[in-house]
């Protein structure tokens, strides 16, 4: 047992090991770890105020579904991803998912993993609502916090993916590699 998102990342390390090796031992560990996470955190993760934390759990469960074929994992990921969308998306700052329930900022941290999980949900279910909402979150990042020009401007250097926008529309500047990496993965 670890804190919510760190436990998800630990599960994903075992999922990475399975993806690389196909070793059934890892597959069994994934099942045990996901079932243990559910035992510790329940099936509704909305008690966690951080939308990115919930989305990291969705990603671990989606990968678990891909590896094991257990549709319960897919259902948990879908239900919690939808909960993040329902509580996190609004038109403040032109859309996007709030980082947490204090609604102070919308950022790469909350929107990029949300996009990735939504695309995986679309691939698993063929429900275009997941794809449409993921495209909207990705577009929000692209249009709001990325300098996609070939010159420096108020968003920073070319290619800069900033942290986010506050609820007043103020830019939260950052050159955190996480922002760029998760944005590239979401785009992929």
N, C-alpha and C positions, 0 to 999 in steps of 0.2 A: 504494500500500500504506500502510495506517495500522494503529494498534492495533485489535484485533478489533471491539469495539463501535463505535468511531468510524468504521471502514470501513463497517460496516453502515448507520450513519446517513447517511454520504455517498451510499451506494447509494439509500437511501430518498429523498434529496433529488432524485435523478434520476427516481425513480419518481413523486414528487410532480409534477415538471415534466411527465412524460408524462401523468399523470392530468389535469392542467390543460389540456394542449395537444393531446394525441393525436399529437404529432410523432414520426414513425418514427425520426428520429435518436436520440431519447431511448430508444426501445425497443431499438435496436441497442446503445446504451451500457449499458443494463441487462443485456442478455445478456453483453456483454463484462465488465462489472464483477462479475457473479455468477460467471461462469466463472473470472475472475481470483481472486476470493475463494476458490473451491474449489481452485484451483491453489496458493494460498498456505497454506490452512488444512486441506485435505483434505476428506473427506466426513463424518468423525466429528469433532465438535467437543468431545468430552468431555475433551480435554486442557486446555481452558480451565476453571478451577475455579469460575468465576462463572456461576451459572445464569441470571442476567439477561443476561449477554453472549451466551450461547448462544441465549437466547430472542430477543434482538434480531436475531441472524442468521436465525433461523427466520422472523421477521416480514419481513425483507428478501426472503427466498426465497419466502415465500408471496405477497407482492406481485408478485414477479417471475413466479411461476406465473400469477397472475391476469392479468398484462399480456401475457405471451408464450404462455401455454398449454403451456409446457415442463413435462411431468410429472416430469422429473428434479428440478426445483426443489421440487416438492411432496413427492417422496419424501425428499429431504434434510431438508426442514423437519420432516416427520413423524418420521423416524428420530431426529433430534436433540431434538425436543420430547419424544418418549417417553424418551429418555436422561435429560433433565432431570427428568422425572417420576420415573423409576425411582431416580435417585440423590438427588433433592431432597425427595420427599414422605415424611413419616412422621407419627406421631401425637404427637410432642413439641409442646407448646404447642397441642394440639388440631388438628393438621394443618398444612397450608401447605407451601410450597416454601422450602427453605433458600436464603439468598443465595449462599453458596458452600460448598465442601466442608469448610471448617473447622467448619461447623455451629454457628456462634456465634449467628446471628440469622435469623429469618424476617421478611420485610418486604414493603412495597408494591413496592419495587424488583424483587423476584423474582416476586411473585405476580400483579401486574396485567398485565405484558406476557405472562406465561405464560397468563393467562386469555384475553387478546386472540388470541394465536396459536392456542390450542386451539379457540376459536370459529371462527376462519377455517378451521382444519383440518376441523372438523365441517361447515362450509358446503361445503367442496370435496369431501369424501368421503362425507358423510352417516353416518359412523361415530359413533354416540352415545357411545362411550367418551370421545371428545375433549370433547364437550359436558358430560358428567357430571363429568369431572375439572376442567374449567374452572369449572363452577358451584361445585365444592367449594373451589377456590382463591379464587374471588370471595367465597364465604361466609366463608372463613377471615378475609379482610381485614375484611369487614363486621363479623363477630362479635368480632374480636380487637383491631383497632387503630383503628376508626372510632367517633367519637362520633355516633351516629345519633339522639340524643335532642334535645330542644328547649332543653336547658339545659347549662351548663358542668358538667363532672364530672371525674373522674380522667383521662379521655381528652382533656380540653381543651374548647375551645369547640364549640358545635353545628356539625356538619359536619367537624370536624377529622379528617384522615387522618394518623395518626402514621407514623413510620418503620417500626417493627416491634416484635417481641418477641425478647429474648435467649433462649438455651437454658435459662435459669433462670426464664423467664416474666416477666422485668422489661421494662416498657414502655420503648421507645426513642422519647421524645417528639420531635416535629418538626412544624413548620408549612411544610415544604418544598413548594413549589407542584407539584413533580414528583409527589409522593405523591397529591395531590388530582387532578391532571390525568390521571394514568394510571389512577386508580381510576374516574374519570368515564368515561374511554374504555372501560375494561373493562366497566362497567355498561351502556354503550351497546351 
